[in-house]
Amino acid sequence: MRVYNFSAGPANMPLPVLEKAQKDLAEYGSAGMSVMEMSHRSAAFKEIITQAEATLRSLLHVPDNYKILFLQGGASLQFSMVPLNLHKNGKADFINTGAWSKKAIKESKKVLDVKVLASSEDQTFSYIPKVDASSIRQDADFLHITYNNTIYGTKFHQLPEAGNVPIVSDMSSYILSEPIDVSKFGIIYAGAQKNIGPAGVTVVIIREDLIGGADEDCPTMLDYAIHAEKDSMYNTPPTFAIYMAGLGFQWLKDLGGVEAIQKVNVEKAAILYDYLDESQLFKGTVVKEDRSLMNVPFVTGNEELDAAFIKEAKAAGLENLKGHRSVGGMRASIYNAMPIEGVKKLVAFMKEFEAKNK
Ligand SMILES: *Cc1c(COP(=O)(O)O)cnc(C)c1O
């Protein structure tokens, strides 16, 4: 029996996507073989990757002067690729909203002069810090933000006014959950395993003028220009993960796209946050105005009760609700693929648990 899986990542995927993949697993169309077994240079795979890119482009209304790349190495490799490619002036500015920002900062520091403009570390990253626009160095090569912090459950509701400094955004746990204006960003990157598909592929959306800045001695595989020139086929791409991502994009498009899923995501999050706001037992850990739609951390304030909740929830078919060790308590990740019924069932279970543990 499939459970409601609230994992932060790898996360649940839409059942219709899994079923479609299952149907075509041993033989894809009339190809006589599975997607896993076909050459990445074959016409059949070329069609798969081209279609995946086109669907993603239409979902996010990606302007023509942006390239979409399907890379490997996870969002974590982007922490390194970004500074190796965007470093003309040797400077980068960051907003630190938690563990993922810190990892990105650490990699940039190896090659650039890094300035952290603002941080919410003083309150366990439970809010998005305000940034004084005048503190952004106008000669910085980029300004990096973690758009939605998966661990702490925060989300930027407003972009910093960066002027001509390209904003580089880690959207691993945010991409495709709401409409975005891609033209406001220099680079958007996202590991697939949260809101796109299985682990193994990373989506990079990059403005064309930011391609080509890597040094001669930059490892070939870390150079955006190579991947852009070769349409993500410099070497063997993660073919099956790209195929699955393509099915996921199509699933979303058939539902009405990002605009339609946003409505559902807002509704899902409201069910959970409204209850957290009225509960006497559970409370959300993030300030209201910076709450994420995708990752919802909450606590009872009592570790034993938290542990009992997680255990009993699992027995009720609500899995992976344990919070990240740095926040404790619980976290419900409610990405696009989480049906609204899953959130309703979670809240019903929380109410029951609260009544029992008053
Ligand atoms: C999961 C996650 C990462 C790490 O992704 P990998 O694909 O495992 O490298 C980075 N940033 C954010 C915001 C994430 O949620």
The ligand as an SDF file (V2000), in Angstrom:
LIG
                    3D

 15 15  0  0  0  0  0  0  0  0999 V2000
   18.1220   19.1990   -1.2450 C   0  0  0  0  0  0  0  0  0  0  0  0
   18.6830   20.5330   -1.4280 C   0  0  0  0  0  0  0  0  0  0  0  0
   20.0050   20.7220   -1.8750 C   0  0  0  0  0  0  0  0  0  0  0  0
   20.9510   19.5780   -2.1310 C   0  0  0  0  0  0  0  0  0  0  0  0
   20.6030   18.9320   -3.2830 O   0  0  0  0  0  0  0  0  0  0  0  0
   21.4990   17.7220   -3.8480 P   0  0  0  0  0  0  0  0  0  0  0  0
   20.7900   17.4350   -5.1190 O   0  0  0  0  0  0  0  0  0  0  0  0
   21.4140   16.6270   -2.8350 O   0  0  0  0  0  0  0  0  0  0  0  0
   22.8640   18.2080   -4.0190 O   0  0  0  0  0  0  0  0  0  0  0  0
   20.4560   22.0060   -2.0540 C   0  0  0  0  0  0  0  0  0  0  0  0
   19.6680   23.0670   -1.8160 N   0  0  0  0  0  0  0  0  0  0  0  0
   18.3970   22.9240   -1.3760 C   0  0  0  0  0  0  0  0  0  0  0  0
   17.5720   24.1400   -1.1290 C   0  0  0  0  0  0  0  0  0  0  0  0
   17.8660   21.6560   -1.1720 C   0  0  0  0  0  0  0  0  0  0  0  0
   16.6130   21.5180   -0.7460 O   0  0  0  0  0  0  0  0  0  0  0  0
  1  2  1  0
  2  3  1  0
  2 14  2  0
  3  4  1  0
  3 10  2  0
  4  5  1  0
  5  6  1  0
  6  7  2  0
  6  8  1  0
  6  9  1  0
 10 11  1  0
 11 12  2  0
 12 13  1  0
 12 14  1  0
 14 15  1  0
M  END
$$$$
